[in-house]
C-alpha cells in the first residue's frame, strides 16, 4: 500500500504524509492542543529506499505551536511539511451558518484493515478500482493497517495519510487519474474517532494543466475538516487504477 501508483521505485503520497505526521506529532504539546493545520509540499518523489525524518520547532506559544518537518534521502530534502498545533477551548456564543452535508458512510464497519472502499455517484460501495472509471462524484473509505510496523496509527497519522487520497477522489475520471498533486493541505476541527475514515470530493477546478481540488474528511460521527490539493497534469503517465490494482495484485474482496 505504500508504493506509488506512478512508479514502483517511489512511495505513495499517502505514506509520505503519514510519516511526516508521525514526525511532527513527536512535538505535540499534548492534551488540550489539536493539529489543526497540516501542510505538505511534495516537490520531489520520495524513493522506496531508507528514509530520514527531521523536524524543528518554529514557534512555541501558549495557544499555538508551529513545527516543520522534512524527509531526507541522500542528504537531499525530498518533501517538507508544517503543522499548527492550536489550543482547544469552548466555542463562542451564537449561531454560525454551516452547509448541509450528506456524507456517504458504508452500512457496515470494515472488519480490520482492508483495501479502500470506493463510491461513485449513487453506486454502492465497492473495493473494485474499476468502479471509479466515470465522471461521477467520488468518495473513499479506509480502515488502515499500521503505518510503522509494530505500532498502532494515531488519529492524526490516520487523517494525514488519507488527506493525500484527495487527488484520487477529485481527479479520477473516465480515463483514470491524469493529475499528480504537488501539495496537500489538511485542516482539522477535531481528530477522527475509531479506525475508519472517509474522504468525499467537494470541488474540482482545472485549467491550463493545473487542478485545484477540495474534499471533506469525515468518520462515522460526521465531518472532521477539509483537504485541498494543487495538482499538475500528468497525461503522459495517466493511471488506469484498475490496471494498477491488477499489476500490484491488490486483493479485491467480494463483500461490501
Secondary structure, 3 states (H helix, E strand, C coil): CCECCCCCCEECHHHHHHHHHHHHHCCCCCCCEEEEEEEEECCCCCECCCCEEEEEEEEECCCEEEEEEEEEECCEEEEEEEEEEEECCCCCCCCCCCCCCCCCCCCCCCCCCCCCEEEECCCCCECCHHHHCCCCCEEEEEECCCCECCECCCHHHHHHHHHCCHHHHHHEECCEECEEECEEEEEECCCCCCCEEEEEEEEEEEECCEEEEEEEEEECCEEEEEEEEEEEECHHHCECHHHHHHHCCCCCCCCC
